[in-house]
Amino acid sequence: MMASLLVFLCSLNATNMLKNYLVTAIRTLWRNKGISFINISGLAIGIAAAVFVFIWVQNETSYDNYHTQAKQIFRVTNALQVNPQETWLWEDSPYPLANAAQKEIPGIEKSTRVLVNSDRKPVVKINDQFITEDKSAFVDSNWFSLFDYVFINGTAAAFAQDRRGLVLGETKAIKFFGNTDVVGKIIRIDSVNYTVRAVIKDIRANSSFRFDVMMPMAAYMSNNDAAENANRWGNFNFISFVKLRPNADQKNVLAGFKQLIGKYRGKNAETHTVSLQPLEAMYFETGLQDSALPHGNGKAVYVFSILGILVIVIACINYVNITTAKASLRAKEISVRKIIGAGKLQLFFQFITESVLLSLVALILGVVLMQIALPVFYSITGKSLAVAVDSVGLWKILAVVFVLITILNGIYPALLLSSFRPMNVFRGKAILHLRDGAIRKGLVVVQFAFSMMLITGTIVVYRQIKYIQSTDPGYNIAQVFSVRVPYKHQFASRNEARRSLMMAMKNEFRSKPGIAAATIGGSEIVNVTSSSSGSADWDGRDTNYNPTLARLSADADFQSLFGLTLQSGRWFNTEVADQKTFLLNQTAAATLGIRQPILNERFSWNGDTGKIIGIVKDFHYKSMHEKVGPMIIVNNKGSDPYFFIKTKPGNIQAALASAKSVWTKFLPEEPFDYRFMDESFNNLYQSDLQTSKLVFIFSVLAIIISALGLFGLASFLTEQRTREIGIRKVLGASVQQLVTLLSKDFILLVLIAILIAAPLIGWIMYRWLENFAYRTEISWWIFAGAGAMIVFVALLTIGSQAIRAAMVNPVKNLRTE
């Protein structure tokens, strides 16, 4: 009984003590409303920015780890040595590989495949409308036994049993039918009717498999030509996954793959190596020749994680600086508490409570700011991430951020104030036996050094983007848009029929109002993805020399439409005799070692033998992250899938209407989807543009938070010197002299921050620019401009307080104790 009473009294005492802490904390924050507003505002801004970044980082680092079998699932990666100096890394595999591996390699429990429709986008007919489906794939019948999906209606088993079955994402089902209760509905895709067998919840933001429409692999393989092509071991078109048995040894599995490749690929097995990429590591994979799945930038995740932490640190520095600067003002309060028996630990918890309360208010305000800024966040990242109030991930991040800011805000000020000794305050010493003013100055330097780095980084990134956009790529894509003939029309007919269709459409395009020119090509000139090694031959070539050449297919009008420059020779013409002629770019002419004079020399590509008729001046057929490599341009004879249409000046809408009328005439059951080449060009640098926007936003926030802290600190320290200001003014000091007196120490700290930050950010941005083969220079004026901006903000912040103090009547100042 006595023990229970003691426990009750202790708990009651603890409750009363906590209540006292909270009441005192609220009174302190309310009594210092201005300073509290500055601290809370800076923290809230920092919290909102940091939480956004941490949500993005969490999404990036958690790709595909939600699958229950993720640890056992691997993607098959194929390395093909195309010549002694070069190896290609492919995520694609031959179609038969997955089944053969499951049957013949003991360590493999299951295998499955996916064919992503990145180039062969199907056309869906809904309510007599034709829609191109951008996110679709063919998957094996056992796909859902390896990967986790949430089924709203229907089952995976029903899909697996129907060769013409279909799985729709939730949003896609609503778009097509208005609801998700659509199992059994018929959808016509291309020329085939499919039956909806299941509806799944929308794919998670951290999934590599963003398919809204999934069709059975059996449907794809029902086409005899497609099946014949797919079953060749030399064709790599399917992404294969294997699930290893729990006790499987990866070395033995890879040895099994080696035997398998040797068995089915014969002599080609010597240059073919298989490796296994863990599912969870797939997103940050680098080095692939091409990929149909999304990939992230591991360096960007690392950099922005640091930025998120630093923004919070900057915001916390404001609280620490102002709180420690005001330590002497709380001398009476602390002394009274000690006299009536408060111990060091009790004082410590009192000041920690103030920090917790302020951090909690800032956290709530930060969440409100997040909700307001969501549209901006989505537009920059391009991802709708989980930031709903009921999101477990969000609350975990908020909890971590709350603990972090409480520690950063609370520990040092609480230790300082709870260890308060009046004599130390008069001496200006802190608990670490350092001058407390020195610590505050150091923190101010950290704040503005970080701001300087962000501003400089923003300028460099912006200059690089402008450099890319303003550098002549070697072609003109202004007012040019592209349309692509669907795969089924392009490759399902004979060459002559296909050529007749394309030429008829091209001639119609050219005759229509608003259209200046039209041409046919194999790929968009801004990003030529086709390349080959070992396909080229010429007189005098070393038989061991098989260089990789980019391949661009073009017709007779391609050069004039895009404004390509010929260094020598001529372009293709429409004559039959010109159908087996070739052009090289300058790099190819300089590096292939073809005997001089190059023009009219014999050249062979994939067995077609002709002659070289021209040398084209180098142009950037890839992003400027890469150097221009050797390229061959072949005469497509009007059979490629892309139309490129140039509009007359000021006639874009008329040209689009004309192009659509021609398209509808020849391909009435296909949607008219077009894309301007400027958009394709900008897509190459989407990641860089996102980086520049994020760095810019961080630099603005860092400046705002630092300025808020400097404003509060300057305001308080100026207030502390009111008598000194009054005496100096009575003795004849001018306003300018007083402003200089009050500002010079702060400006000196800002200058020190600039000197510290400049070489560090210079080195960082130099390393970043190394990612570009063609890049701008880091000039001295960038650092000078960033530094001037920082000094201006500091002067504006401090000067406003200094001028206000200097303008006050000196009599009023001299009355201030």
C-alpha positions in Angstrom: 0.0 0.0 0.0 2.8 2.4 1.0 4.7 1.5 -2.2 1.6 2.3 -4.3 1.2 5.6 -2.6 4.8 6.5 -3.2 4.4 5.6 -6.9 1.3 7.8 -7.1 3.0 10.7 -5.5 6.0 10.4 -7.7 3.8 10.3 -10.8 1.8 13.3 -9.6 5.0 15.2 -8.9 6.3 14.4 -12.4 3.0 15.5 -14.0 3.1 18.8 -12.1 6.7 19.3 -13.0 6.0 18.7 -16.7 3.0 21.0 -16.5 5.2 23.7 -15.0 7.8 23.2 -17.8 5.1 23.6 -20.4 3.6 26.7 -18.8 7.0 28.3 -18.5 7.9 27.4 -22.0 4.7 28.9 -23.4 5.2 32.1 -21.4 8.8 32.4 -22.6 7.9 32.0 -26.3 4.9 34.4 -26.0 7.0 37.0 -24.1 9.5 37.0 -27.0 7.0 36.9 -29.9 9.3 38.5 -32.5 12.2 36.2 -31.9 9.8 33.2 -31.6 8.3 34.1 -35.0 11.7 34.3 -36.6 12.7 30.9 -35.1 9.4 29.2 -36.0 9.3 30.6 -39.5 12.8 29.6 -40.4 12.3 26.1 -38.9 9.0 25.6 -40.7 10.5 26.5 -44.1 13.5 24.3 -43.4 11.2 21.4 -42.3 8.9 21.6 -45.3 11.9 21.6 -47.7 13.7 18.9 -45.9 10.7 16.6 -45.6 10.0 16.9 -49.3 13.6 15.9 -50.1 13.5 13.0 -47.6 10.2 11.7 -49.1 11.8 11.8 -52.5 15.0 10.1 -51.2 12.9 7.4 -49.5 11.1 6.8 -52.7 14.3 6.6 -54.7 16.1 4.3 -52.3 13.1 1.9 -51.9 12.5 1.0 -55.5 11.0 -2.5 -55.8 11.8 -3.5 -52.2 8.1 -3.9 -51.4 7.9 -7.2 -53.2 7.8 -10.0 -50.7 10.2 -12.1 -52.7 12.5 -9.2 -53.7 15.6 -10.6 -52.0 15.4 -13.8 -54.2 14.6 -12.1 -57.5 17.3 -11.1 -60.0 17.2 -9.7 -63.5 19.3 -11.5 -66.1 22.0 -9.1 -67.5 23.8 -9.9 -70.7 27.3 -8.6 -71.5 28.2 -8.9 -75.2 31.8 -8.1 -76.2 31.3 -6.5 -79.6 35.0 -5.9 -80.2 38.2 -6.2 -78.1 37.8 -2.6 -76.8 34.1 -2.5 -76.2 31.5 -4.5 -74.3 27.8 -3.8 -74.4 25.6 -4.4 -71.3 22.0 -5.3 -72.0 19.0 -5.7 -69.8 17.3 -7.7 -72.5 17.7 -11.4 -73.1 16.6 -14.0 -75.7 13.1 -15.2 -75.2 14.1 -18.9 -74.7 16.7 -18.1 -72.0 14.2 -17.8 -69.1 12.5 -21.2 -69.7 15.8 -23.0 -70.4 17.3 -21.6 -67.2 14.4 -22.7 -65.1 14.6 -26.2 -66.5 18.3 -26.7 -66.6 19.8 -24.7 -63.7 19.0 -26.3 -60.3 19.3 -23.1 -58.3 16.5 -21.4 -60.2 13.0 -21.9 -58.7 11.0 -19.7 -61.2 11.5 -17.4 -64.2 9.4 -14.9 -65.9 9.6 -12.3 -68.7 8.3 -9.0 -69.7 8.2 -7.2 -73.1 7.8 -3.5 -72.6 6.0 -1.7 -75.4 8.3 1.3 -75.5 8.6 1.4 -79.3 5.5 -0.7 -80.2 2.9 1.3 -78.3 -0.5 -0.4 -78.9 -3.7 1.5 -79.9 -6.8 1.0 -77.7 -10.2 1.6 -79.1 -12.7 2.9 -76.5 -16.1 4.4 -77.4 -15.0 4.7 -81.1 -12.0 6.7 -80.0 -8.4 5.5 -80.7 -5.9 6.1 -77.8 -2.2 5.3 -77.9 -1.3 3.4 -74.7 2.0 4.7 -73.4 2.4 2.3 -70.4 1.8 -1.3 -71.5 3.6 -4.6 -71.6 3.3 -8.2 -72.4 4.0 -10.4 -69.4 4.3 -14.2 -68.7 1.3 -16.0 -67.2 3.3 -16.4 -63.9 4.3 -12.7 -63.6 2.0 -12.1 -60.7 3.4 -15.1 -58.8 6.8 -13.3 -58.5 5.8 -9.7 -58.1 3.2 -8.2 -55.7 0.1 -6.4 -56.9 -3.1 -5.6 -55.1 -6.1 -7.0 -57.0 -9.3 -4.9 -56.8 -11.4 -7.1 -59.1 -10.6 -10.4 -60.8 -7.6 -12.7 -60.2 -4.2 -13.4 -61.5 -5.3 -17.0 -62.1 -8.0 -15.8 -64.5 -5.5 -13.7 -66.4 -3.0 -16.6 -66.6 -5.7 -18.9 -68.1 -6.8 -16.6 -70.9 -4.5 -16.0 -73.9 -6.5 -12.9 -74.7 -6.9 -11.7 -71.1 -6.0 -8.3 -69.8 -5.0 -6.6 -66.5 -5.8 -2.9 -66.1 -4.6 -0.4 -63.5 -7.3 1.2 -61.4 -7.0 4.7 -62.9 -6.9 3.2 -66.4 -10.0 1.2 -65.8 -11.9 4.3 -64.6 -10.6 6.3 -67.6 -11.8 3.6 -70.1 -15.1 2.6 -68.4 -15.8 5.1 -65.6 -15.4 2.5 -62.8 -13.3 -0.5 -61.7 -16.0 -3.2 -61.9 -15.0 -4.1 -65.4 -14.0 -7.7 -65.3 -15.4 -9.4 -68.5 -15.4 -6.2 -70.5 -14.0 -6.3 -74.0 -11.3 -3.9 -75.2 -10.0 -3.8 -78.7 -6.2 -3.3 -78.8 -4.7 -2.9 -82.3 -6.8 -5.4 -84.2 -7.4 -7.9 -81.4 -10.2 -8.1 -78.8 -9.0 -8.6 -75.2 -11.2 -9.5 -72.2 -10.5 -7.7 -68.9 -9.7 -10.4 -66.3 -8.5 -8.3 -63.4 -8.1 -4.7 -62.1 -5.2 -3.8 -59.8 -4.5 -0.9 -57.6 -2.4 1.8 -59.3 1.3 1.0 -59.4 3.4 2.4 -56.6 5.6 5.4 -57.2 8.7 3.3 -56.3 8.1 0.5 -58.8 10.1 -0.2 -61.9 7.0 -1.8 -63.5 4.8 1.1 -64.3 2.4 -0.7 -66.6 -1.3 0.4 -66.7 -2.2 -2.3 -69.2 -0.7 -5.8 -69.1 -1.3 -8.4 -71.8 -0.4 -12.1 -71.9 2.9 -13.0 -73.5 1.0 -15.8 -75.2 -1.0 -13.2 -77.2 2.3 -11.7 -78.5 3.7 -15.1 -79.4 0.5 -16.1 -81.2 1.8 -14.1 -84.2 3.9 -16.6 -86.2 6.4 -14.0 -87.4 6.8 -12.5 -83.9 7.3 -16.0 -82.4 9.8 -17.0 -85.0 11.8 -13.9 -84.4 11.6 -14.2 -80.6 12.8 -17.8 -80.4 16.1 -17.0 -82.0 18.9 -17.1 -79.4 20.6 -14.2 -81.2 17.7 -11.7 -80.6 17.7 -9.8 -77.3 14.2 -8.3 -76.8 12.8 -9.6 -73.5 13.6 -8.7 -69.9 14.0 -11.9 -67.9 13.8 -12.4 -64.2 14.7 -15.4 -62.1 13.8 -16.3 -58.6 16.6 -18.3 -56.9 15.9 -21.0 -54.4 16.6 -20.0 -50.7 19.8 -22.2 -50.5 21.0 -21.4 -54.1 24.7 -20.5 -54.6 24.9 -17.6 -57.1 28.3 -18.8 -58.3 26.7 -22.2 -59.3 23.8 -20.4 -60.9 26.1 -18.3 -63.0 28.1 -21.4 -63.9 24.8 -22.9 -65.1 24.1 -19.9 -67.3 27.6 -20.2 -68.8 26.9 -23.8 -69.8 23.5 -22.8 -71.0 24.9 -20.1 -73.3 27.6 -22.4 -74.6 24.9 -25.0 -75.4 22.5 -22.8 -77.3 24.6 -20.0 -78.7 27.5 -22.0 -80.1 30.5 -19.9 -81.2 28.8 -16.7 -80.1 29.0 -17.9 -76.5 32.6 -16.8 -76.4 31.7 -13.2 -76.3 28.5 -13.6 -74.2 28.5 -13.4 -70.4 25.5 -13.5 -68.1 25.3 -11.8 -64.7 22.5 -11.4 -62.2 21.3 -7.9 -61.1 19.4 -7.9 -57.8 15.8 -6.5 -58.2 16.4 -4.0 -55.4 19.6 -2.7 -57.0 18.1 -2.4 -60.5 17.0 1.2 -60.3 20.4 2.7 -59.7 22.1 0.5 -62.3 24.4 2.2 -64.7 26.2 1.2 -67.9 23.3 -0.3 -69.8 23.2 0.4 -73.6 19.5 1.2 -73.3 16.7 0.5 -70.9 12.9 0.3 -71.1 12.6 0.6 -67.3 13.0 3.8 -65.1 16.4 4.5 -63.5 17.6 6.9 -60.9 20.8 8.8 -60.1 22.5 7.6 -57.0 24.7 10.6 -56.8 21.7 12.9 -56.8 20.1 11.0 -54.0 23.3 11.4 -51.9 23.6 15.1 -52.7 20.0 16.0 -51.9 20.1 14.0 -48.7 22.9 16.2 -47.6 21.1 19.3 -48.7 18.0 18.3 -46.8 20.0 17.9 -43.6 21.9 21.1 -44.1 18.7 23.1 -44.6 17.5 21.9 -41.2 20.9 22.7 -39.7 20.8 26.2 -41.1 17.3 26.7 -39.6 18.4 25.3 -36.2 21.4 27.6 -36.2 19.0 30.6 -35.9 17.5 29.2 -32.7 20.9 28.3 -31.2 22.4 31.7 -32.0 19.5 33.8 -30.7 19.0 31.7 -27.6 22.6 31.7 -26.6 22.9 35.4 -27.3 20.0 36.1 -24.9 21.5 33.8 -22.2 22.5 36.8 -20.1 18.9 38.1 -20.1 17.7 35.0 -18.3 20.3 35.3 -15.5 17.7 36.5 -13.0 15.3 33.7 -13.9 17.9 31.0 -13.7 19.4 32.4 -10.4 16.0 32.5 -8.8 15.3 28.9 -9.9 18.6 27.8 -8.4 18.0 29.6 -5.1 14.7 27.8 -4.6 16.3 24.5 -5.3 16.2 23.8 -9.0 19.0 21.5 -10.0 21.0 21.4 -13.2 19.0 18.5 -14.6 15.7 20.3 -13.9 16.9 23.4 -15.7 18.1 21.3 -18.5 14.7 19.7 -19.0 13.0 23.2 -18.7 15.0 24.5 -21.7 14.6 21.2 -23.6 10.9 21.6 -23.2 11.0 25.1 -24.7 12.9 23.6 -27.7 10.4 20.8 -28.1 7.5 23.1 -28.0 9.0 25.5 -30.5 10.0 22.5 -32.7 6.4 21.1 -32.5 4.8 24.3 -33.6 7.3 24.7 -36.4 6.7 21.1 -37.5 2.9 21.7 -37.7 3.5 24.8 -39.7 6.0 23.0 -41.9 3.3 20.3 -42.8 0.9 23.1 -43.7 3.5 24.6 -46.0 4.1 21.2 -47.5 0.5 20.8 -48.5 0.6 24.3 -50.1 3.7 23.5 -52.0 2.7 20.0 -53.3 1.9 21.1 -56.8 5.3 22.7 -57.2 7.0 19.6 -55.8 5.1 17.4 -58.2 6.0 19.5 -61.2 9.7 19.5 -60.4 10.1 15.8 -59.6 7.5 14.5 -62.0 6.4 12.0 -59.3 3.3 11.8 -57.2 4.8 10.6 -54.0 3.2 9.5 -50.8 2.6 12.7 -48.7 -0.9 11.9 -47.5 -1.7 12.5 -43.9 -2.3 8.8 -43.3 1.0 7.8 -45.0 3.2 5.7 -42.6 6.3 6.8 -44.5 5.5 10.5 -44.0 5.0 10.1 -40.3 8.3 8.2 -40.0 10.1 11.0 -41.8 8.3 13.7 -39.7 9.2 11.8 -36.5 12.9 11.6 -37.5 12.9 15.3 -38.5 11.3 16.3 -35.2 13.8 14.4 -33.2 16.7 15.9 -35.3 15.6 19.5 -34.9 14.9 19.0 -31.2 18.4 17.7 -30.6 20.0 20.4 -32.8 17.9 23.1 -31.2 17.9 21.9 -27.7 21.1 20.2 -26.5 23.6 23.1 -26.7 21.3 25.9 -25.5 19.9 23.7 -22.7 23.4 22.7 -21.5 24.5 26.3 -21.7 21.6 27.7 -19.8 21.4 25.0 -17.2 25.1 25.3 -16.5 24.7 29.1 -16.1 27.2 30.9 -13.8 26.8 34.6 -13.5 30.5 35.3 -13.6 31.0 33.2 -16.8 28.3 35.3 -18.4 30.1 38.5 -17.6 33.3 36.9 -19.0 31.4 35.8 -22.1 32.4 32.1 -21.6 30.3 29.1 -22.6 30.1 25.6 -21.1 33.0 24.4 -23.4 35.2 27.2 -22.0 35.1 28.9 -25.3 33.9 32.4 -26.0 30.2 32.0 -26.7 30.3 34.8 -29.2 33.0 32.8 -31.1 30.6 29.9 -31.4 27.8 32.1 -32.7 30.1 33.7 -35.2 31.2 30.3 -36.4 27.6 29.2 -36.9 26.8 32.4 -38.9 29.8 31.6 -41.1 28.4 28.1 -41.6 25.0 29.4 -42.6 26.3 31.9 -45.2 29.0 29.5 -46.5 26.2 27.0 -47.3 24.2 29.8 -48.9 27.2 30.9 -51.0 27.7 27.3 -52.2 24.1 26.9 -53.3 23.9 30.2 -55.1 27.2 29.5 -57.0 25.9 26.0 -57.8 22.7 27.4 -59.1 24.6 29.8 -61.4 26.9 27.1 -62.8 24.0 24.7 -63.4 22.0 27.4 -65.1 24.9 28.4 -67.3 25.5 24.8 -68.3 21.8 24.4 -69.3 22.0 27.6 -71.3 25.2 26.5 -72.9 23.6 23.3 -74.1 20.5 25.2 -75.3 22.5 27.9 -77.1 25.3 25.7 -78.6 24.7 24.9 -82.2 24.0 21.2 -82.3 24.7 21.0 -86.0 21.0 20.9 -87.1 17.9 23.1 -87.0 14.8 21.6 -85.2 12.8 24.9 -84.9 9.1 24.3 -85.8 9.7 20.7 -86.6 7.4 18.0 -85.2 7.5 14.2 -85.6 4.8 11.6 -86.0 5.5 7.9 -86.0 3.7 5.2 -88.0 2.7 2.4 -85.7 4.6 -0.8 -85.6 1.9 -2.9 -87.1 1.7 -0.8 -90.3 5.4 -0.3 -90.5 6.6 -3.9 -90.3 3.6 -6.0 -91.0 3.7 -5.4 -94.7 6.2 -6.0 -97.5 8.9 -3.5 -98.2 7.4 -2.2 -101.4 3.9 -1.8 -99.8 5.4 0.0 -96.8 7.5 2.3 -99.0 4.5 3.1 -101.1 2.4 4.0 -98.0 5.2 6.2 -96.6 5.9 8.0 -99.9 2.2 8.6 -100.5 1.8 10.2 -97.1 5.0 12.2 -97.4 3.8 13.7 -100.7 0.4 14.5 -99.2 2.1 16.2 -96.3 4.2 18.4 -98.5 1.2 19.6 -100.5 -0.9 20.7 -97.6 -1.3 24.3 -96.3 1.0 25.4 -93.4 3.6 22.7 -94.1 7.0 23.8 -95.5 8.7 20.4 -95.8 8.5 16.8 -94.9 11.0 14.0 -94.7 11.2 10.4 -93.5 13.8 9.1 -91.0 14.6 6.1 -88.8 14.9 8.1 -85.5 14.7 11.5 -84.0 18.0 13.3 -84.8 18.4 14.6 -81.3 18.7 11.1 -79.9 19.9 8.4 -82.3 19.8 5.1 -80.4 20.6 2.7 -83.2 24.3 1.5 -83.3 26.1 -1.6 -84.4 29.6 -3.1 -84.2 30.9 -5.4 -86.9 28.4 -4.4 -89.5 30.7 -2.1 -91.5 33.3 -3.1 -94.1 35.5 -1.2 -96.5 38.6 -1.8 -98.6 41.7 -2.1 -96.5 39.9 -2.8 -93.2 41.8 -4.9 -90.6 39.6 -7.9 -90.1 40.0 -7.6 -86.3 38.8 -4.0 -86.4 35.1 -3.8 -85.8 34.2 -0.3 -84.5 30.9 0.6 -83.1 29.0 3.1 -85.4 25.9 5.0 -84.7 23.4 4.5 -87.6 21.0 7.1 -88.9 18.6 6.3 -91.6 17.4 9.2 -93.8 15.9 10.0 -97.2 16.7 12.5 -99.8 15.0 15.5 -98.1 16.4 14.9 -94.6 19.5 17.1 -94.9 17.6 20.2 -96.3 14.8 19.9 -93.6 17.3 19.7 -90.7 19.9 22.0 -92.2 22.8 19.5 -91.9 26.1 20.8 -93.4 28.1 18.7 -95.9 31.9 19.0 -95.5 32.4 17.3 -98.9 30.5 15.3 -101.4 26.7 15.3 -101.7 23.5 14.0 -100.0 21.2 11.2 -101.3 19.0 11.7 -104.3 15.8 9.9 -105.3 17.4 7.9 -108.1 17.4 4.1 -107.9 21.2 4.0 -108.3 21.5 6.0 -105.1 19.8 3.5 -102.9 23.0 1.8 -101.8 25.1 4.8 -101.0 26.4 6.0 -97.6 27.5 9.2 -95.8 29.8 9.4 -92.9 30.2 12.1 -90.3 33.5 13.8 -89.7 34.4 11.7 -86.8 33.9 8.5 -88.7 35.9 9.8 -91.7 38.8 10.7 -89.3 38.8 7.6 -87.2 37.9 4.6 -89.4 41.1 4.6 -91.4 39.4 4.5 -94.8 41.9 5.2 -97.5 42.0 8.6 -99.1 40.2 10.1 -100.9 37.2 8.7 -99.0 34.5 9.8 -101.5 33.5 7.0 -103.9 35.3 4.4 -101.8 33.6 1.0 -101.5 31.6 0.7 -98.3 29.4 -2.1 -97.0 26.8 -2.1 -94.2 25.1 -5.3 -93.1 25.9 -6.9 -96.4 24.6 -4.0 -98.5 27.6 -2.8 -100.6 27.8 0.6 -102.2 30.0 3.7 -102.0 30.6 6.7 -99.8 29.1 9.8 -101.4 29.6 12.5 -98.8 31.0 13.6 -95.4 28.6 15.3 -93.1 29.8 17.9 -90.5 29.6 16.5 -87.0 26.3 17.1 -85.2 25.2 16.1 -81.7 23.0 13.1 -82.2 23.1 12.3 -78.5 23.0 14.5 -75.4 26.1 16.7 -74.7 26.9 14.4 -71.8 28.5 12.2 -74.6 31.1 13.0 -77.2 30.2 12.9 -80.8 31.1 9.4 -82.1 31.5 7.9 -85.6 28.2 7.7 -87.5 27.0 6.2 -90.7 24.0 7.6 -92.5 22.1 5.2 -94.8 19.5 5.8 -97.5 16.2 4.5 -96.1 14.5 4.7 -99.5 11.4 6.1 -97.8 10.7 3.1 -95.6 11.4 4.3 -92.1 8.7 4.9 -89.4 9.2 8.6 -88.6 7.8 11.6 -90.5 9.4 14.9 -89.7 7.3 17.9 -90.7 8.5 21.5 -90.7 5.8 24.2 -90.4 5.8 27.5 -92.2 6.5 30.5 -90.0 3.4 31.4 -88.0 1.5 28.5 -89.3 1.9 25.8 -86.6 -1.8 25.2 -86.0 -2.6 25.1 -89.8 0.3 22.6 -90.3 -0.9 20.4 -87.4 -4.5 20.4 -88.8 -3.1 19.6 -92.3 -1.0 16.8 -91.0 -3.9 15.3 -89.0 -6.1 15.3 -92.1 -3.5 13.4 -94.1 -3.0 11.0 -91.2 -6.7 10.3 -90.9 -7.0 9.7 -94.7 -4.3 7.0 -94.7 -4.5 5.6 -91.1 -8.1 6.3 -90.0 -7.9 3.9 -87.0 -4.7 5.3 -85.6 -4.5 8.3 -83.2 -2.6 11.3 -84.5 0.2 11.6 -81.9 2.9 14.2 -82.6 5.8 15.7 -80.7 7.8 18.8 -81.4 11.5 18.2 -81.6 12.3 21.0 -79.1 10.5 18.8 -76.5 12.5 15.8 -77.5 15.7 17.8 -77.2 14.7 19.1 -73.7 13.9 15.6 -72.5 17.5 14.7 -72.9 18.3 17.1 -70.1 15.3 16.6 -67.9 17.4 15.3 -65.0 19.7 18.4 -65.3 16.7 20.7 -65.5 15.2 19.2 -62.3 18.6 19.5 -60.6 18.9 23.2 -61.5 15.3 23.9 -60.2 15.9 22.0 -56.9 19.3 23.7 -56.3 17.7 27.1 -57.1 14.9 26.5 -54.6 17.3 25.3 -51.9 19.5 28.4 -52.5 16.5 30.7 -52.1 15.3 28.9 -48.9 18.8 29.0 -47.5 19.1 32.7 -48.1 15.7 33.4 -46.5 16.4 31.2 -43.5 19.9 32.7 -43.0 18.5 36.3 -43.4 15.8 35.6 -40.8 18.4 34.4 -38.3 20.7 37.3 -39.1 17.8 39.7 -38.7 16.9 38.3 -35.3 20.5 38.2 -34.1 21.3 41.7 -35.4 18.1 43.0 -33.8 18.9 41.6 -30.4 22.6 42.6 -30.4 21.7 46.1 -31.6 19.2 46.4 -28.8 22.0 45.4 -26.4 24.1 48.3 -27.6 21.5 51.1 -27.4 23.3 53.1 -24.7 26.6 52.9 -26.6 24.8 54.1 -29.8 23.2 57.0 -27.8 26.6 58.1 -26.4 28.3 57.9 -29.7 25.5 59.9 -31.3 25.7 62.6 -28.6 29.5 62.8 -29.2 28.9 63.5 -32.9 28.8 60.1 -34.6 26.9 60.2 -37.9 24.2 57.7 -39.0 26.6 56.3 -41.6 29.3 55.8 -38.9 26.9 54.0 -36.6 25.6 51.8 -39.4 29.2 50.8 -40.2 30.0 50.1 -36.6 27.0 47.8 -36.2 27.4 46.1 -39.5 31.1 45.6 -40.0 31.4 42.5 -37.7 28.6 40.7 -39.5 29.8 41.6 -42.9 33.3 40.3 -41.9 31.7 37.0 -41.0 29.9 36.9 -44.4 33.2 37.6 -46.2 34.9 34.8 -44.3 32.0 32.5 -45.3 32.5 33.4 -49.0 36.2 32.7 -48.8 35.7 29.3 -47.2 32.8 28.3 -49.6 34.3 29.5 -52.9 37.1 26.9 -53.4 34.9 24.1 -52.1 31.9 24.7 -54.4 34.3 25.4 -57.3 35.7 21.9 -56.9 32.3 20.3 -56.5 30.9 22.1 -59.7 34.0 21.2 -61.6 33.4 17.5 -60.9 29.7 17.9 -61.8 30.7 19.5 -65.2 32.9 16.5 -65.9 29.6 14.6 -66.6 29.3 16.6 -69.8 31.5 16.1 -72.8 30.8 19.7 -73.8 30.6 22.2 -71.0 30.8 25.8 -70.0 33.7 27.2 -67.9 33.6 28.3 -64.3 34.6 31.9 -64.5 35.8 34.1 -61.6 32.7 36.4 -61.9 30.4 33.5 -60.9 32.0 33.5 -57.4 32.1 37.3 -57.4 28.4 37.5 -58.3 27.3 34.9 -55.8 29.4 36.7 -53.1 28.0 40.1 -54.0 24.5 38.7 -53.7 25.2 37.2 -50.2 26.8 40.5 -49.1 23.8 42.5 -50.4 21.3 40.3 -48.5 23.4 40.6 -45.4 23.7 44.4 -45.7 20.0 44.7 -46.3 19.2 42.6 -43.3 21.7 44.1 -40.9 21.5 47.6 -42.3 17.7 47.9 -41.7 18.3 47.2 -38.0 21.4 49.4 -37.8 19.7 52.4 -39.5 16.6 52.0 -37.2 18.9 52.0 -34.1 21.0 54.9 -35.4 17.9 57.1 -36.1 16.5 56.8 -32.6 16.6 59.9 -30.4 19.9 59.6 -28.3 18.1 60.8 -25.2 15.8 57.8 -25.4 18.9 55.5 -25.9 20.6 57.0 -22.8 17.6 56.2 -20.7 17.9 52.6 -21.6 19.6 50.4 -19.0 
